[in-house]
Amino acid sequence: FGQPSGSALFEQNVVYDNWSVNMYFDNQPNNVARNNFIYNHPLDFNPATTDFLYVSNTLFPYNQLGKYSVCLMIADEQTSSNGTSNYAALDASKVYNNIIAGCRIGIRDYGEGAITQNYHALKNTLIANNTIVMPSYVIPNTTTYGIFLTDNAGRNVNTVIANNIIYGYNNDSLIYSEASGPLTGITLNNNLYYSTGATPFGSGSSSARLYNFAGWKANAAGSDTNSLFADPQFVDVNHFKTTGPTAYLFNNADLLSTSPARGKGATQNINPTVNYR
């Protein structure tokens, strides 16, 4: 994944239950992930002992394994650099038409290393038409996010996050920005969010501020004006809570005919052009 030539295409894959990242773009431009089904099963839980069977709540490092669960990550790593762009060669990534379920973080923006963090950003990036179903249970010793955005100190440019459906639980953040205040260089719009929690959006680095949907639009994002907060009405969202090794069926993330998401997306600049739903 770390070759400097870029232009990697990940298409029509089923990827699941990997530790720690199921699909990873690292330090190269022009990558595309489309039409993939990426997920993690819930950790096996023993209610008699209130413990995870293969991730102990008390024994290191097993009590930390749940932290490292990302479905798709786009990143720059200092140790993976091709020697150009100050350790930040990620550019023009396209992540669209994927179904993502059960990971601690659905889609993560990431910069690793002190130098990298001074240069990494989301540049000319498109994250669109994805369906993200977050885990319904609380993962020990960590926090869960649908989309996690690193604080890139204003370096993001020409990036669109649109037409995504994010479904969450437990007041976990559907979308979280480490940067406080409006997101510069990123346009969020025509997304559909839903959660059973009261304040399922967040921002901040050293400390978190949590918001309801109106608060997120007013105080954190400064956009998402045409987005909705409503139950997307999946065929069977509970399917993605199923434990054990049985493979999930992606069509349980299809939308019912009455879904408020239908017809609410905007056409994106994707080649070939793909319209939302």
C-alpha positions in Angstrom: 0.0 0.0 0.0 2.9 2.4 0.5 4.3 2.5 -3.1 5.0 6.1 -4.3 3.4 5.5 -7.8 -0.1 5.8 -6.3 -3.3 5.2 -8.3 -4.2 2.0 -6.4 -7.7 0.7 -6.9 -9.5 -1.3 -4.2 -12.8 -2.5 -5.7 -15.5 -5.1 -4.9 -13.7 -6.6 -2.0 -15.2 -8.2 1.1 -12.7 -7.4 4.0 -13.5 -8.2 7.6 -12.2 -8.9 11.1 -8.6 -7.8 10.5 -6.5 -6.2 13.2 -6.0 -3.3 13.2 -7.0 -1.8 9.8 -9.1 -3.6 7.2 -8.2 -1.3 4.3 -5.4 1.3 4.4 -4.1 4.0 2.0 -0.7 5.2 3.2 1.4 8.1 1.8 0.5 8.0 -1.9 -1.8 9.9 -4.3 -4.8 9.0 -6.4 -6.1 5.9 -4.5 -9.7 4.8 -5.0 -11.7 2.5 -2.7 -15.2 1.8 -4.2 -17.9 -0.8 -3.9 -16.2 -2.6 -1.0 -17.9 -4.3 1.9 -15.8 -3.8 5.0 -16.8 -4.8 8.5 -15.9 -6.3 11.9 -18.0 -8.7 14.0 -18.7 -7.7 17.6 -16.3 -9.0 20.2 -17.5 -12.2 21.8 -18.9 -11.3 25.1 -19.6 -13.5 28.1 -22.4 -12.0 30.2 -21.7 -14.3 33.1 -18.2 -12.8 33.7 -18.9 -9.4 32.1 -15.8 -9.9 30.0 -14.8 -10.2 26.4 -13.8 -13.8 25.6 -10.7 -12.9 23.6 -10.2 -9.3 24.7 -9.8 -9.3 28.5 -10.8 -6.1 30.2 -7.9 -6.4 32.6 -4.9 -8.1 31.0 -2.6 -5.9 28.8 -2.3 -5.9 25.8 -5.6 -7.7 25.3 -7.5 -5.0 27.1 -6.4 -2.6 24.4 -7.1 -4.6 21.2 -10.5 -3.1 20.7 -8.9 0.3 20.2 -7.2 -0.7 17.0 -10.3 -1.4 14.9 -10.6 0.8 11.8 -12.5 -0.2 8.7 -10.8 2.2 6.2 -7.9 4.6 6.9 -6.4 7.2 4.7 -3.0 8.4 6.1 0.5 9.7 5.9 3.1 7.9 7.9 6.5 9.3 8.5 8.2 5.9 8.3 6.4 5.0 5.1 7.2 8.1 3.1 8.5 8.0 -0.4 10.9 10.8 0.5 8.8 13.6 -1.0 6.2 16.2 0.1 7.6 16.3 3.6 6.2 12.9 4.5 2.7 13.8 3.2 2.1 12.4 -0.3 -1.5 11.5 0.3 -3.6 13.4 -2.3 -6.7 12.9 -4.4 -8.1 10.0 -2.5 -11.6 8.8 -3.5 -13.6 6.7 -1.0 -17.1 6.0 -2.3 -20.0 3.5 -2.6 -18.6 1.4 0.3 -20.6 -0.4 3.0 -18.8 -0.2 6.4 -20.0 -1.8 9.6 -18.9 -2.7 13.1 -15.4 -1.0 13.3 -14.5 1.3 16.2 -13.7 3.9 13.5 -15.5 3.6 10.2 -13.3 6.0 8.1 -10.2 7.6 9.7 -8.0 10.5 8.6 -4.6 9.9 10.1 -1.1 11.4 10.3 1.7 9.5 12.1 5.0 11.0 13.3 5.9 14.5 14.5 7.1 15.7 11.0 4.1 14.1 9.2 1.6 15.9 11.4 3.0 19.2 10.3 2.2 18.5 6.7 -0.5 15.9 6.4 -4.0 17.0 5.3 -7.0 15.9 3.3 -6.1 17.2 -0.1 -8.6 16.9 -3.0 -10.3 14.0 -1.2 -13.8 12.7 -1.9 -15.6 10.6 0.8 -19.1 10.0 -0.7 -22.0 7.6 -1.0 -20.7 5.4 1.8 -22.9 3.6 4.4 -21.4 3.3 7.9 -23.1 1.3 10.6 -21.2 1.8 13.9 -20.9 -0.9 16.6 -23.8 -1.1 19.0 -21.7 -2.1 22.1 -19.2 -0.1 24.1 -15.6 -1.0 23.3 -13.5 -1.0 26.4 -10.9 1.8 27.1 -11.6 3.8 24.0 -14.1 5.9 22.0 -16.0 5.0 18.9 -16.5 7.2 15.7 -18.2 6.9 12.4 -15.8 9.3 10.6 -12.8 10.7 12.5 -11.1 13.8 11.1 -7.6 14.8 12.3 -6.8 18.4 13.2 -4.8 19.3 10.1 -4.3 22.9 11.2 -6.1 24.4 8.3 -4.2 22.5 5.6 -7.2 20.6 4.2 -8.1 21.7 0.7 -10.8 20.9 -1.8 -12.2 18.0 0.1 -15.8 16.8 0.0 -17.6 14.6 2.5 -21.1 14.1 1.1 -24.0 11.7 0.5 -22.9 9.4 3.3 -25.2 7.6 5.7 -23.9 7.1 9.3 -25.8 5.1 11.8 -24.7 5.0 15.5 -25.5 4.1 19.1 -24.6 5.0 22.7 -23.9 8.7 22.0 -20.8 7.7 20.1 -19.8 10.4 17.6 -21.1 9.9 14.1 -18.5 12.3 12.9 -15.7 13.8 15.0 -13.3 16.6 14.2 -10.2 17.1 16.3 -10.2 20.7 15.1 -12.6 23.0 17.0 -14.8 25.3 15.1 -15.6 25.4 11.4 -13.8 22.9 9.2 -11.7 24.7 6.6 -11.0 23.1 3.3 -13.8 20.5 3.8 -17.3 20.7 2.5 -19.8 18.5 4.3 -23.2 18.2 2.8 -26.1 15.9 1.9 -25.2 13.4 4.5 -27.8 11.5 6.6 -27.0 10.9 10.2 -28.8 8.9 12.8 -28.1 7.8 16.4 -29.9 6.6 19.5 -27.7 9.1 21.5 -28.6 12.7 22.3 -25.3 14.4 21.3 -23.7 12.1 18.7 -21.3 14.7 17.2 -18.0 16.0 18.6 -15.0 18.1 18.2 -11.8 18.9 20.1 -8.3 17.6 20.7 -7.3 17.8 24.4 -11.0 17.7 25.5 -14.1 16.8 23.7 -17.2 18.9 23.1 -20.3 17.0 22.1 -23.2 18.3 20.1 -26.7 17.5 18.9 -27.2 17.8 15.2 -28.1 21.5 15.3 -25.1 22.2 17.5 -22.8 20.3 15.2 -23.9 22.4 12.2 -23.7 25.7 14.1 -20.6 25.3 16.1 -18.4 22.6 14.7 -18.8 22.0 11.0 -20.1 25.3 9.7 -21.7 23.3 6.8 -23.8 20.2 6.5 -26.7 22.6 5.7 -28.5 20.1 3.4 -27.8 17.1 5.6 -30.5 15.2 7.6 -30.8 13.6 11.0 -33.3 10.7 10.6 -33.5 7.0 10.7 -32.3 5.8 7.2 -34.6 2.7 7.4 -32.2 -0.1 6.5 -33.6 -3.5 5.6 -32.1 -5.0 8.8 -29.7 -2.9 10.8 -29.7 -5.5 13.6 -28.0 -7.9 11.2 -24.8 -6.0 11.8 -24.9 -6.8 15.6 -24.6 -10.5 14.9 -21.7 -12.2 16.8 -19.6 -15.2 15.6 -17.9 -15.9 12.3 -20.9 -16.0 10.0 -20.3 -13.5 7.1 -22.6 -10.5 6.9 -24.9 -9.9 4.0 -24.4 -6.4 2.5 -28.0 -6.1 1.2 -29.2 -5.7 4.8 -27.8 -2.2 4.5 -30.2 -1.5 1.6 -32.8 1.2 2.1 -36.5 0.6 2.4 -38.6 2.4 -0.2 -39.8 4.9 2.5 -36.2 5.9 3.5 -35.7 9.6 3.9 -32.3 9.2 2.3 -33.7 8.4 -1.1 -33.3 11.2 -3.6 -31.5 13.5 -1.1 -27.9 13.3 -2.4 -26.0 15.5 -4.7 -24.2 14.4 -7.9 -20.5 14.0 -7.2 -17.5 14.5 -9.5 -16.7 10.8 -9.8 -15.5 9.1 -13.0 -17.8 7.4 -13.9 -20.5 9.6 -12.4 -22.4 8.0 -9.6 -25.6 9.4 -8.1 -26.5 8.9 -4.5 -28.7 5.8 -4.1 
